[in-house]
Amino acid sequence: MENVLRPVIVIGGSVLITLLVGWAVDRLLQRADRRHHETPLWGLLRRCRLPLQFVLCAALLRGSYDQTKLAKEHSAGIGQALSLVLIGATAWLIIRVAAVIVESSYARYAAVHRDPARVRRVRTQVALIQRVVTAVVGVVAVAAMLLTFPAFRAAGASLLASAGILGIVAGVAAQSTLGNLFAGLQIAFGDMVRIGDTVVVDGEWGTVEEITLTFLAVRTWDERRITMPVSYFTSKPFENWSRGGAQMTGTVFFHLDHSAPLHEMRERLRDILGECAAWDGRDWGLAVTDTTPSTMQVRALVTAKDADDIWTVRVTVREQMLRWLTEKHPYALPRINTATALLAPDEAMEAFSGHILSRDGKAPRTGRG
Protein backbone atom coordinates (compact mmCIF):
# COMPACT_ATOMS: atom_id res chain seq x y z
CA MET A 1 0.00 0.00 0.00
CA GLU A 2 2.84 2.33 0.82
CA ASN A 3 4.41 1.72 -2.58
CA VAL A 4 1.20 2.98 -4.21
CA LEU A 5 0.51 5.98 -1.96
CA ARG A 6 4.03 7.36 -2.00
CA PRO A 7 4.21 8.19 -5.76
CA VAL A 8 0.60 9.42 -5.72
CA ILE A 9 1.34 11.78 -2.85
CA VAL A 10 4.61 13.04 -4.34
CA ILE A 11 3.36 13.54 -7.91
CA GLY A 12 -0.13 14.68 -6.89
CA GLY A 13 1.30 17.07 -4.30
CA SER A 14 3.69 18.58 -6.87
CA VAL A 15 0.89 19.14 -9.35
CA LEU A 16 -1.42 20.57 -6.66
CA ILE A 17 1.24 22.98 -5.38
CA THR A 18 1.92 24.05 -8.95
CA LEU A 19 -1.74 24.82 -9.61
CA LEU A 20 -2.18 26.68 -6.31
CA VAL A 21 0.93 28.82 -6.84
CA GLY A 22 -0.12 29.59 -10.44
CA TRP A 23 -3.61 30.60 -9.29
CA ALA A 24 -2.22 32.79 -6.47
CA VAL A 25 0.25 34.54 -8.78
CA ASP A 26 -2.47 35.18 -11.34
CA ARG A 27 -4.76 36.69 -8.69
CA LEU A 28 -1.99 38.96 -7.44
CA LEU A 29 -1.25 40.14 -10.99
CA GLN A 30 -4.94 40.82 -11.59
CA ARG A 31 -5.12 42.93 -8.45
CA ALA A 32 -1.96 44.83 -9.37
CA ASP A 33 -3.31 45.44 -12.87
CA ARG A 34 -6.54 46.91 -11.48
CA ARG A 35 -4.64 49.20 -9.12
CA HIS A 36 -2.13 50.34 -11.74
CA HIS A 37 -4.17 50.22 -14.92
CA GLU A 38 -1.95 52.88 -16.50
CA THR A 39 0.97 50.39 -16.46
CA PRO A 40 0.43 47.47 -18.86
CA LEU A 41 3.24 45.42 -17.29
CA TRP A 42 1.10 43.62 -14.70
CA GLY A 43 -1.52 42.58 -17.20
CA LEU A 44 1.12 41.36 -19.64
CA LEU A 45 2.89 39.35 -16.94
CA ARG A 46 -0.16 37.11 -16.73
CA ARG A 47 1.05 35.56 -19.99
CA CYS A 48 3.91 34.02 -18.01
CA ARG A 49 1.60 31.87 -15.87
CA LEU A 50 1.92 28.73 -18.02
CA PRO A 51 5.75 28.65 -18.28
CA LEU A 52 5.95 29.48 -14.56
CA GLN A 53 3.82 26.45 -13.75
CA PHE A 54 5.99 24.24 -15.96
CA VAL A 55 9.14 25.43 -14.17
CA LEU A 56 7.62 24.94 -10.73
CA CYS A 57 6.21 21.50 -11.52
CA ALA A 58 9.44 20.29 -13.14
CA ALA A 59 11.50 21.58 -10.21
CA LEU A 60 9.26 19.89 -7.63
CA LEU A 61 9.25 16.59 -9.49
CA ARG A 62 13.00 16.71 -10.06
CA GLY A 63 13.67 17.31 -6.39
CA SER A 64 11.20 14.78 -5.01
CA TYR A 65 11.24 11.99 -7.58
CA ASP A 66 13.67 9.87 -5.59
CA GLN A 67 11.13 9.78 -2.75
CA THR A 68 8.58 8.02 -4.94
CA LYS A 69 10.66 4.82 -5.07
CA LEU A 70 9.16 4.35 -8.53
CA ALA A 71 11.08 2.59 -11.37
CA LYS A 72 14.37 2.60 -9.50
CA GLU A 73 16.19 0.96 -12.41
CA HIS A 74 15.25 3.92 -14.64
CA SER A 75 15.60 6.65 -12.03
CA ALA A 76 18.73 8.11 -13.70
CA GLY A 77 17.05 8.41 -17.08
CA ILE A 78 13.85 9.88 -15.63
CA GLY A 79 15.88 12.36 -13.58
CA GLN A 80 17.78 13.33 -16.75
CA ALA A 81 14.51 13.89 -18.59
CA LEU A 82 13.12 16.03 -15.76
CA SER A 83 16.32 18.10 -15.78
CA LEU A 84 15.95 18.72 -19.50
CA VAL A 85 12.32 19.73 -19.03
CA LEU A 86 13.31 22.07 -16.20
CA ILE A 87 16.00 23.77 -18.31
CA GLY A 88 13.67 24.15 -21.28
CA ALA A 89 10.84 25.52 -19.14
CA THR A 90 13.20 27.98 -17.46
CA ALA A 91 14.39 29.25 -20.84
CA TRP A 92 10.75 29.57 -21.96
CA LEU A 93 9.93 31.57 -18.83
CA ILE A 94 12.92 33.90 -19.27
CA ILE A 95 12.06 34.56 -22.93
CA ARG A 96 8.41 35.23 -22.07
CA VAL A 97 9.30 37.61 -19.21
CA ALA A 98 11.80 39.48 -21.40
CA ALA A 99 9.20 39.80 -24.16
CA VAL A 100 6.63 41.13 -21.69
CA ILE A 101 9.03 43.71 -20.28
CA VAL A 102 10.09 44.88 -23.74
CA GLU A 103 6.50 45.04 -24.99
CA SER A 104 5.39 46.95 -21.89
CA SER A 105 8.20 49.47 -22.30
CA TYR A 106 7.32 49.99 -25.95
CA ALA A 107 3.62 50.44 -25.15
CA ARG A 108 4.38 53.10 -22.55
CA TYR A 109 6.76 54.89 -24.91
CA ALA A 110 4.24 54.83 -27.77
CA ALA A 111 1.53 56.22 -25.46
CA VAL A 112 3.70 59.15 -24.35
CA HIS A 113 5.36 60.13 -27.64
CA ARG A 114 3.22 61.15 -30.60
CA ASP A 115 6.02 61.37 -33.18
CA PRO A 116 5.46 58.43 -35.58
CA ALA A 117 9.12 58.38 -36.66
CA ARG A 118 10.40 58.01 -33.09
CA VAL A 119 7.81 55.36 -32.30
CA ARG A 120 8.82 53.34 -35.38
CA ARG A 121 12.48 53.62 -34.41
CA VAL A 122 11.82 52.28 -30.91
CA ARG A 123 9.62 49.54 -32.34
CA THR A 124 12.46 48.41 -34.60
CA GLN A 125 14.96 48.42 -31.75
CA VAL A 126 12.59 46.57 -29.45
CA ALA A 127 11.94 43.86 -32.04
CA LEU A 128 15.64 43.25 -32.63
CA ILE A 129 16.47 43.29 -28.92
CA GLN A 130 13.79 40.69 -28.31
CA ARG A 131 15.22 38.50 -31.08
CA VAL A 132 18.73 38.81 -29.63
CA VAL A 133 17.52 37.86 -26.15
CA THR A 134 15.63 34.87 -27.55
CA ALA A 135 18.67 33.69 -29.49
CA VAL A 136 21.05 34.06 -26.54
CA VAL A 137 18.71 32.32 -24.07
CA GLY A 138 18.08 29.53 -26.57
CA VAL A 139 21.79 28.92 -27.11
CA VAL A 140 22.50 28.93 -23.37
CA ALA A 141 19.59 26.53 -22.74
CA VAL A 142 20.79 24.09 -25.40
CA ALA A 143 24.34 24.25 -24.00
CA ALA A 144 23.03 23.61 -20.49
CA MET A 145 21.01 20.63 -21.73
CA LEU A 146 24.05 19.15 -23.46
CA LEU A 147 26.20 19.60 -20.35
CA THR A 148 23.80 17.39 -18.37
CA PHE A 149 25.08 14.41 -20.35
CA PRO A 150 28.33 12.93 -18.98
CA ALA A 151 29.82 12.46 -22.44
CA PHE A 152 29.52 16.17 -23.20
CA ARG A 153 30.94 17.17 -19.82
CA ALA A 154 33.98 14.99 -20.48
CA ALA A 155 34.47 16.63 -23.86
CA GLY A 156 34.08 20.13 -22.43
CA ALA A 157 37.77 20.62 -21.68
CA SER A 158 38.84 19.73 -25.21
CA LEU A 159 36.13 21.93 -26.67
CA LEU A 160 37.25 24.91 -24.62
CA ALA A 161 40.88 24.26 -25.59
CA SER A 162 40.01 24.39 -29.29
CA ALA A 163 37.52 27.27 -28.96
CA GLY A 164 39.98 29.76 -30.40
CA ILE A 165 40.63 27.75 -33.55
CA LEU A 166 36.95 26.93 -33.95
CA GLY A 167 36.07 30.58 -33.55
CA ILE A 168 38.43 31.59 -36.34
CA VAL A 169 37.17 28.85 -38.64
CA ALA A 170 33.53 29.71 -37.89
CA GLY A 171 34.20 33.41 -38.44
CA VAL A 172 35.70 32.77 -41.88
CA ALA A 173 33.00 30.28 -42.87
CA ALA A 174 30.12 32.46 -41.65
CA GLN A 175 31.53 35.81 -42.70
CA SER A 176 28.38 36.74 -44.64
CA THR A 177 26.08 35.69 -41.79
CA LEU A 178 28.08 37.60 -39.20
CA GLY A 179 28.13 40.63 -41.49
CA ASN A 180 24.34 40.56 -41.70
CA LEU A 181 24.12 40.12 -37.93
CA PHE A 182 26.17 43.23 -37.21
CA ALA A 183 24.38 45.09 -39.99
CA GLY A 184 21.07 44.29 -38.28
CA LEU A 185 22.33 45.77 -35.02
CA GLN A 186 23.62 48.81 -36.91
CA ILE A 187 20.22 49.34 -38.52
CA ALA A 188 18.42 48.98 -35.19
CA PHE A 189 20.53 51.47 -33.24
CA GLY A 190 21.77 53.65 -36.12
CA ASP A 191 18.20 54.63 -37.07
CA MET A 192 18.85 54.07 -40.79
CA VAL A 193 15.54 52.36 -41.55
CA ARG A 194 12.60 51.46 -39.33
CA ILE A 195 9.57 49.19 -39.45
CA GLY A 196 6.84 51.07 -41.29
CA ASP A 197 9.19 53.28 -43.34
CA THR A 198 8.45 53.83 -47.02
CA VAL A 199 11.54 52.94 -49.06
CA VAL A 200 12.63 52.50 -52.67
CA VAL A 201 15.13 49.68 -53.23
CA ASP A 202 16.24 48.45 -56.65
CA GLY A 203 13.52 50.56 -58.24
CA GLU A 204 10.76 48.96 -56.13
CA TRP A 205 8.58 51.12 -53.89
CA GLY A 206 7.24 49.57 -50.69
CA THR A 207 6.93 49.61 -46.90
CA VAL A 208 9.34 47.96 -44.48
CA GLU A 209 7.31 45.16 -42.91
CA GLU A 210 9.86 43.16 -40.90
CA ILE A 211 13.45 43.58 -39.74
CA THR A 212 15.42 40.70 -38.30
CA LEU A 213 19.08 40.23 -37.47
CA THR A 214 19.79 38.79 -40.91
CA PHE A 215 17.15 39.95 -43.42
CA LEU A 216 14.66 42.72 -44.09
CA ALA A 217 11.25 42.33 -45.76
CA VAL A 218 9.66 45.08 -47.87
CA ARG A 219 5.96 44.90 -48.80
CA THR A 220 5.38 46.45 -52.23
CA TRP A 221 2.23 48.27 -53.35
CA ASP A 222 0.98 45.13 -55.16
CA GLU A 223 1.31 42.96 -52.01
CA ARG A 224 4.60 41.33 -53.02
CA ARG A 225 7.33 40.78 -50.41
CA ILE A 226 10.93 41.60 -51.26
CA THR A 227 13.37 39.91 -48.89
CA MET A 228 16.96 41.10 -48.88
CA PRO A 229 19.92 40.87 -46.48
CA VAL A 230 20.21 43.72 -44.02
CA SER A 231 23.79 44.29 -45.20
CA TYR A 232 22.26 45.75 -48.39
CA PHE A 233 21.06 48.78 -46.43
CA THR A 234 24.48 49.42 -44.91
CA SER A 235 26.48 49.05 -48.12
CA LYS A 236 24.27 50.49 -50.90
CA PRO A 237 22.27 53.71 -51.26
CA PHE A 238 18.48 53.55 -51.01
CA GLU A 239 15.60 56.00 -50.75
CA ASN A 240 13.84 56.38 -47.41
CA TRP A 241 10.77 58.53 -47.94
CA SER A 242 9.88 58.48 -44.23
CA ARG A 243 13.22 59.83 -43.04
CA GLY A 244 12.70 63.10 -41.18
CA GLY A 245 8.91 62.89 -41.44
CA ALA A 246 6.20 61.15 -43.42
CA GLN A 247 4.90 64.26 -45.24
CA MET A 248 5.63 64.24 -48.96
CA THR A 249 5.49 66.50 -52.01
CA GLY A 250 4.57 65.04 -55.39
CA THR A 251 4.44 66.26 -58.98
CA VAL A 252 2.24 65.56 -62.00
CA PHE A 253 3.53 66.47 -65.48
CA PHE A 254 1.40 67.32 -68.53
CA HIS A 255 2.65 67.76 -72.10
CA LEU A 256 0.26 70.27 -73.69
CA ASP A 257 -0.11 72.57 -76.66
CA HIS A 258 1.23 76.11 -76.32
CA SER A 259 -2.34 77.42 -76.34
CA ALA A 260 -3.33 75.57 -73.15
CA PRO A 261 -5.30 77.82 -70.71
CA LEU A 262 -2.91 77.97 -67.74
CA HIS A 263 -5.07 80.27 -65.61
CA GLU A 264 -8.12 78.02 -65.96
CA MET A 265 -5.93 74.97 -65.25
CA ARG A 266 -4.78 76.51 -61.95
CA GLU A 267 -8.38 77.09 -60.93
CA ARG A 268 -9.32 73.55 -61.92
CA LEU A 269 -6.35 72.11 -59.98
CA ARG A 270 -7.49 74.01 -56.88
CA ASP A 271 -11.00 72.59 -57.24
CA ILE A 272 -9.70 69.03 -57.76
CA LEU A 273 -7.53 69.22 -54.64
CA GLY A 274 -10.37 70.68 -52.62
CA GLU A 275 -12.45 67.58 -53.37
CA CYS A 276 -9.58 65.12 -52.80
CA ALA A 277 -9.55 63.78 -49.22
CA ALA A 278 -5.92 62.61 -49.52
CA TRP A 279 -4.59 66.16 -50.05
CA ASP A 280 -3.33 67.62 -46.76
CA GLY A 281 -3.77 71.27 -47.77
CA ARG A 282 -0.15 72.30 -47.18
CA ASP A 283 0.80 73.42 -50.69
CA TRP A 284 -0.12 73.27 -54.37
CA GLY A 285 0.89 74.95 -57.59
CA LEU A 286 1.00 74.79 -61.37
CA ALA A 287 3.82 76.12 -63.57
CA VAL A 288 5.39 75.70 -67.02
CA THR A 289 8.70 73.92 -66.53
CA ASP A 290 9.86 73.31 -70.13
CA THR A 291 8.98 73.95 -73.77
CA THR A 292 9.61 72.27 -77.10
CA PRO A 293 8.82 73.48 -80.64
CA SER A 294 5.48 71.66 -80.53
CA THR A 295 4.51 71.33 -76.81
CA MET A 296 5.13 72.73 -73.37
CA GLN A 297 5.62 70.83 -70.11
CA VAL A 298 3.29 71.84 -67.26
CA ARG A 299 3.99 70.68 -63.70
CA ALA A 300 1.33 70.38 -61.02
CA LEU A 301 2.71 70.31 -57.46
CA VAL A 302 0.73 68.65 -54.65
CA THR A 303 1.34 67.54 -51.04
CA ALA A 304 0.08 64.79 -48.75
CA LYS A 305 0.70 63.40 -45.28
CA ASP A 306 2.44 60.19 -46.40
CA ALA A 307 3.52 58.14 -49.42
CA ASP A 308 0.20 56.33 -49.82
CA ASP A 309 -1.78 59.55 -49.91
CA ILE A 310 0.63 61.30 -52.31
CA TRP A 311 0.08 58.48 -54.78
CA THR A 312 -3.69 58.91 -54.48
CA VAL A 313 -3.46 62.68 -54.98
CA ARG A 314 -1.22 62.37 -58.05
CA VAL A 315 -3.38 59.85 -59.89
CA THR A 316 -6.54 61.84 -59.02
CA VAL A 317 -5.10 65.08 -60.36
CA ARG A 318 -3.79 63.40 -63.52
CA GLU A 319 -7.07 61.67 -64.31
CA GLN A 320 -9.45 64.55 -63.61
CA MET A 321 -7.26 67.20 -65.25
CA LEU A 322 -6.97 65.21 -68.49
CA ARG A 323 -10.73 64.55 -68.51
CA TRP A 324 -11.44 68.25 -68.00
CA LEU A 325 -9.04 69.28 -70.78
CA THR A 326 -10.57 66.73 -73.15
CA GLU A 327 -14.11 67.96 -72.48
CA LYS A 328 -13.58 71.73 -72.10
CA HIS A 329 -10.33 72.55 -73.89
CA PRO A 330 -9.49 69.84 -76.44
CA TYR A 331 -7.28 72.27 -78.37
CA ALA A 332 -4.87 72.27 -75.39
CA LEU A 333 -3.92 68.64 -75.91
CA PRO A 334 -0.74 68.02 -77.94
CA ARG A 335 -1.26 67.80 -81.71
CA ILE A 336 0.90 66.65 -84.62
CA ASN A 337 0.91 69.19 -87.48
CA THR A 338 1.10 67.70 -90.96
CA ALA A 339 1.56 69.39 -94.42
CA THR A 340 1.78 68.29 -98.07
CA ALA A 341 5.34 67.42 -99.00
CA LEU A 342 6.89 69.82 -101.53
CA LEU A 343 8.22 68.36 -104.80
CA ALA A 344 10.92 69.65 -107.08
CA PRO A 345 9.57 71.87 -109.93
CA ASP A 346 10.16 69.31 -112.69
CA GLU A 347 8.66 66.47 -110.60
CA ALA A 348 5.64 68.63 -109.78
CA MET A 349 4.96 69.27 -113.47
CA GLU A 350 5.26 65.59 -114.32
CA ALA A 351 3.02 64.60 -111.41
CA PHE A 352 0.45 67.16 -112.50
CA SER A 353 0.33 65.84 -116.07
CA GLY A 354 0.07 62.24 -114.87
CA HIS A 355 2.35 60.93 -117.63
CA ILE A 356 5.46 59.97 -115.75
CA LEU A 357 6.97 56.89 -117.37
CA SER A 358 9.75 54.79 -116.03
CA ARG A 359 13.00 54.74 -117.97
CA ASP A 360 12.52 51.10 -118.98
CA GLY A 361 9.20 51.99 -120.65
CA LYS A 362 7.05 49.60 -118.57
CA ALA A 363 4.25 50.94 -116.37
CA PRO A 364 3.51 54.62 -115.67
CA ARG A 365 3.93 55.95 -112.13
CA THR A 366 3.05 59.06 -110.15
CA GLY A 367 4.82 61.01 -107.44
CA ARG A 368 8.16 59.79 -106.12
CA GLY A 369 6.99 56.11 -106.31
C-alpha distance (Angstrom), angle and dihedral (degrees) to the residues before:
residue distance angle dihedral
M1 . . .
E2 3.77 . .
N3 3.79 91.0 .
V4 3.82 89.0 58.4
L5 3.82 99.0 42.5
R6 3.78 96.5 46.4
P7 3.86 97.5 64.1
V8 3.82 90.9 39.5
I9 3.79 91.3 53.2
V10 3.81 94.3 44.6
I11 3.81 97.6 44.7
G12 3.81 95.0 35.7
G13 3.80 91.6 46.9
S14 3.82 91.4 50.5
V15 3.79 92.0 50.8
L16 3.82 92.4 45.0
I17 3.81 92.9 49.7
T18 3.79 89.4 48.3
L19 3.80 92.9 52.8
L20 3.81 93.3 45.4
V21 3.81 93.4 49.2
G22 3.82 91.2 46.7
W23 3.80 91.2 50.1
A24 3.83 92.4 47.4
V25 3.81 93.0 48.7
D26 3.79 91.1 48.5
R27 3.81 91.6 51.0
L28 3.79 91.6 49.7
L29 3.81 91.2 50.0
Q30 3.80 90.9 49.2
R31 3.79 90.8 52.4
A32 3.81 92.1 47.1
D33 3.80 90.4 48.9
R34 3.81 91.7 53.0
R35 3.79 92.0 49.0
H36 3.80 94.8 45.6
H37 3.79 102.3 31.4
E38 3.81 90.7 153.9
T39 3.83 89.1 66.5
P40 3.83 112.5 67.8
L41 3.82 92.8 -165.9
W42 3.82 96.8 90.4
G43 3.76 94.1 49.4
L44 3.80 91.8 47.1
L45 3.80 92.2 49.4
R46 3.80 88.5 66.1
R47 3.81 86.3 75.8
C48 3.80 87.6 70.0
R49 3.82 93.8 63.7
L50 3.82 95.7 95.5
P51 3.84 97.9 49.2
L52 3.82 88.9 43.4
Q53 3.79 90.3 56.0
F54 3.80 91.1 48.5
V55 3.81 91.0 52.0
L56 3.80 93.1 47.1
C57 3.80 94.5 46.0
A58 3.81 93.4 46.3
A59 3.81 91.4 48.0
L60 3.81 93.1 49.5
L61 3.79 93.2 47.2
R62 3.80 92.4 45.5
G63 3.78 91.9 51.9
S64 3.79 97.6 43.0
Y65 3.79 103.7 33.6
D66 3.79 93.8 97.7
Q67 3.81 88.6 60.2
T68 3.80 91.7 61.7
K69 3.82 92.3 68.0
L70 3.80 85.4 -148.8
A71 3.85 121.9 148.6
K72 3.78 94.0 -10.9
E73 3.81 92.2 -178.4
H74 3.83 89.6 59.8
S75 3.79 97.7 37.2
A76 3.83 93.0 110.0
G77 3.79 93.1 53.0
I78 3.81 93.6 44.8
G79 3.80 90.6 48.2
Q80 3.82 89.2 50.4
A81 3.79 90.5 51.4
L82 3.81 92.2 49.0
S83 3.81 89.7 50.2
L84 3.79 90.8 53.1
V85 3.80 90.9 48.7
L86 3.80 90.4 49.1
I87 3.82 92.6 51.3
G88 3.79 92.5 46.8
A89 3.81 93.1 47.2
T90 3.81 91.1 48.3
A91 3.80 90.9 52.2
W92 3.82 89.5 48.2
L93 3.81 90.6 51.4
I94 3.82 93.3 48.4
I95 3.81 92.3 49.3
R96 3.81 91.7 47.7
V97 3.83 93.1 48.4
A98 3.81 91.4 47.6
A99 3.80 90.7 49.6
V100 3.80 91.2 49.7
I101 3.80 92.9 49.8
V102 3.80 92.7 47.5
E103 3.81 92.8 46.1
S104 3.80 91.6 47.9
S105 3.80 91.7 50.6
Y106 3.79 91.3 49.4
A107 3.81 92.3 48.4
R108 3.80 91.9 52.2
Y109 3.80 91.7 46.7
A110 3.81 92.6 48.9
A111 3.82 90.7 49.4
V112 3.81 92.9 52.5
H113 3.81 101.1 40.4
R114 3.79 119.8 58.9
D115 3.82 97.5 -172.9
P116 3.83 105.8 110.2
A117 3.81 92.6 -156.4
R118 3.81 93.5 55.6
V119 3.79 91.9 44.8
R120 3.82 91.2 52.0
R121 3.79 90.5 48.7
V122 3.81 92.4 53.0
R123 3.80 90.5 44.7
T124 3.81 90.4 55.1
Q125 3.79 92.5 48.0
V126 3.79 92.4 46.7
A127 3.80 92.4 51.0
L128 3.79 93.0 50.9
I129 3.80 93.4 44.5
Q130 3.78 89.7 52.6
R131 3.81 90.8 50.9
V132 3.81 91.3 49.4
V133 3.81 92.0 50.2
T134 3.81 90.9 48.4
A135 3.80 92.0 49.9
V136 3.81 94.2 47.3
V137 3.82 94.3 46.6
G138 3.80 90.7 46.5
V139 3.80 92.8 51.8
V140 3.81 92.2 47.0
A141 3.82 91.2 48.1
V142 3.80 92.6 50.9
A143 3.81 90.6 47.6
A144 3.80 90.7 49.7
M145 3.80 90.9 49.9
L146 3.79 91.7 50.8
L147 3.80 92.0 48.8
T148 3.82 90.1 59.0
F149 3.80 88.3 70.8
P150 3.83 113.6 83.1
A151 3.79 93.0 -138.5
F152 3.80 91.8 58.7
R153 3.80 92.7 45.5
A154 3.80 89.7 54.0
A155 3.78 90.6 50.7
G156 3.80 92.9 47.5
A157 3.79 95.4 90.1
S158 3.79 93.6 52.8
L159 3.79 91.1 45.6
L160 3.79 91.9 52.8
A161 3.80 90.7 46.9
S162 3.80 91.5 55.2
A163 3.82 95.1 39.2
G164 3.79 92.4 103.9
I165 3.80 94.3 54.1
L166 3.79 92.2 42.4
G167 3.78 90.4 50.1
I168 3.79 91.9 54.1
V169 3.80 92.6 46.6
A170 3.82 92.0 46.9
G171 3.80 91.2 47.7
V172 3.80 92.2 53.5
A173 3.81 93.7 43.2
A174 3.81 94.5 46.2
Q175 3.79 97.9 37.7
S176 3.81 92.9 126.9
T177 3.81 93.0 47.1
L178 3.79 93.1 48.2
G179 3.80 89.8 47.1
N180 3.80 90.2 54.8
L181 3.80 90.2 46.3
F182 3.79 93.6 55.5
A183 3.80 90.5 40.7
G184 3.81 88.6 56.2
L185 3.80 90.9 53.5
Q186 3.81 89.7 46.7
I187 3.80 91.2 52.7
A188 3.81 92.2 47.7
F189 3.80 97.1 50.9
G190 3.81 99.6 24.5
D191 3.83 91.7 60.8
M192 3.82 92.5 -135.0
V193 3.80 96.6 138.3
R194 3.79 131.5 -0.8
I195 3.79 138.1 -163.1
G196 3.80 107.0 -84.5
D197 3.82 95.9 26.2
T198 3.80 118.8 136.7
V199 3.81 109.0 -126.6
V200 3.80 140.2 172.0
V201 3.81 114.4 -143.3
D202 3.80 124.3 171.6
G203 3.79 89.3 -9.7
E204 3.83 93.0 -55.1
W205 3.80 120.2 121.8
G206 3.80 117.9 -148.8
T207 3.80 149.9 122.2
V208 3.79 125.3 -88.8
E209 3.80 104.2 -112.8
E210 3.81 104.3 171.4
I211 3.80 137.3 12.1
T212 3.78 121.6 -167.9
L213 3.78 133.0 168.8
T214 3.81 91.5 -91.9
F215 3.82 110.5 23.3
L216 3.79 142.5 25.0
A217 3.82 126.0 -145.5
V218 3.82 122.7 -148.9
R219 3.82 120.4 -165.9
T220 3.80 110.5 -147.1
W221 3.81 125.9 -148.3
D222 3.82 91.0 -99.5
E223 3.84 92.8 54.3
R224 3.81 95.7 -101.0
R225 3.81 120.0 139.3
I226 3.79 119.7 -135.8
T227 3.80 111.9 -161.8
M228 3.78 118.1 -166.0
P229 3.82 135.8 160.5
V230 3.77 115.1 -90.7
S231 3.81 89.1 -125.8
Y232 3.83 86.5 73.5
F233 3.80 90.2 70.2
T234 3.80 93.2 50.9
S235 3.80 96.8 46.3
K236 3.83 105.9 35.2
P237 3.81 133.6 48.1
F238 3.80 118.7 -106.4
E239 3.79 137.1 170.2
N240 3.80 118.4 -106.5
W241 3.79 108.1 -171.2
S242 3.81 92.7 -177.1
R243 3.79 95.4 55.7
G244 3.80 109.8 119.7
G245 3.80 93.2 4.1
A246 3.79 140.8 -18.4
Q247 3.84 96.7 -112.1
M248 3.78 113.4 111.1
T249 3.80 141.1 -170.3
G250 3.79 119.8 -144.3
T251 3.79 136.7 -173.3
V252 3.80 135.4 -146.1
F253 3.82 118.9 -161.4
F254 3.81 126.4 -153.4
H255 3.81 126.4 -171.0
L256 3.81 105.2 -150.2
D257 3.78 142.3 164.1
H258 3.80 117.8 -88.6
S259 3.80 89.4 -110.5
A260 3.82 94.2 61.9
P261 3.86 112.2 134.8
L262 3.81 101.3 -115.8
H263 3.81 96.0 178.7
E264 3.80 92.5 52.8
M265 3.82 89.9 45.2
R266 3.82 90.6 56.0
E267 3.78 90.7 51.9
R268 3.80 91.2 47.3
L269 3.82 91.5 48.9
R270 3.81 89.7 52.9
D271 3.81 90.6 51.5
I272 3.82 92.7 47.5
L273 3.81 92.2 51.2
G274 3.78 91.5 46.5
E275 3.80 89.4 59.0
C276 3.82 95.0 42.7
A277 3.83 111.8 93.8
A278 3.83 92.4 -161.7
W279 3.83 93.3 63.0
D280 3.81 110.5 96.7
G281 3.82 95.7 -155.7
R282 3.81 96.2 -123.0
D283 3.80 100.2 119.2
W284 3.79 145.2 -17.8
G285 3.77 138.2 169.4
L286 3.79 147.3 158.7
A287 3.82 125.6 -143.9
V288 3.81 141.9 157.0
T289 3.79 107.3 -107.2
D290 3.83 102.5 174.3
T291 3.80 143.5 3.5
T292 3.78 136.9 -152.9
P293 3.82 129.8 -172.7
S294 3.81 90.1 -92.9
T295 3.86 106.8 24.9
M296 3.76 143.9 20.2
Q297 3.81 128.3 -136.7
V298 3.81 115.5 -125.6
R299 3.81 120.3 -167.1
A300 3.79 123.8 -156.2
L301 3.82 114.0 -160.8
V302 3.82 120.3 -154.9
T303 3.82 137.5 167.8
A304 3.80 136.7 -148.3
K305 3.78 139.9 175.1
D306 3.82 96.4 -107.9
A307 3.80 144.7 -2.3
D308 3.80 95.2 -85.9
D309 3.78 93.2 53.3
I310 3.82 94.2 44.9
W311 3.79 88.8 57.2
T312 3.81 90.5 51.5
V313 3.80 92.4 48.7
R314 3.81 93.5 48.8
V315 3.79 96.2 50.4
T316 3.83 91.0 44.2
V317 3.80 92.8 52.3
R318 3.81 92.7 45.2
E319 3.80 94.4 49.4
Q320 3.80 99.0 43.3
M321 3.81 95.0 41.4
L322 3.81 92.8 52.6
R323 3.81 91.1 46.6
W324 3.81 90.8 50.6
L325 3.81 92.7 48.3
T326 3.81 91.2 48.5
E327 3.81 92.6 51.1
K328 3.83 101.9 36.2
H329 3.80 106.6 22.6
P330 3.81 110.5 21.2
Y331 3.81 90.7 158.1
A332 3.83 88.3 67.7
L333 3.79 92.9 66.7
P334 3.82 115.9 95.6
R335 3.81 114.9 -88.1
I336 3.81 134.2 -167.2
N337 3.82 111.9 -131.7
T338 3.79 115.2 -145.4
A339 3.88 130.9 -172.1
T340 3.82 137.3 -179.6
A341 3.78 110.9 -87.5
L342 3.82 113.7 -112.9
L343 3.81 118.0 -122.9
A344 3.76 129.7 -153.7
P345 3.85 113.2 -93.2
D346 3.81 95.5 -108.1
E347 3.83 92.4 45.5
A348 3.80 90.4 48.6
M349 3.81 91.5 54.2
E350 3.78 92.4 48.5
A351 3.81 92.0 46.8
F352 3.78 90.2 49.9
S353 3.80 93.4 52.3
G354 3.80 91.9 46.6
H355 3.82 93.3 -141.2
I356 3.76 102.7 109.7
L357 3.80 108.7 145.0
S358 3.73 126.8 -170.0
R359 3.78 117.7 -114.5
D360 3.81 92.4 -111.8
G361 3.82 90.1 58.3
K362 3.83 96.0 -121.7
A363 3.81 120.5 119.1
P364 3.82 126.1 -7.1
R365 3.80 119.0 -114.5
T366 3.79 138.3 -168.0
G367 3.78 133.7 -142.9
R368 3.80 119.6 -2.7
G369 3.87 91.4 -38.3
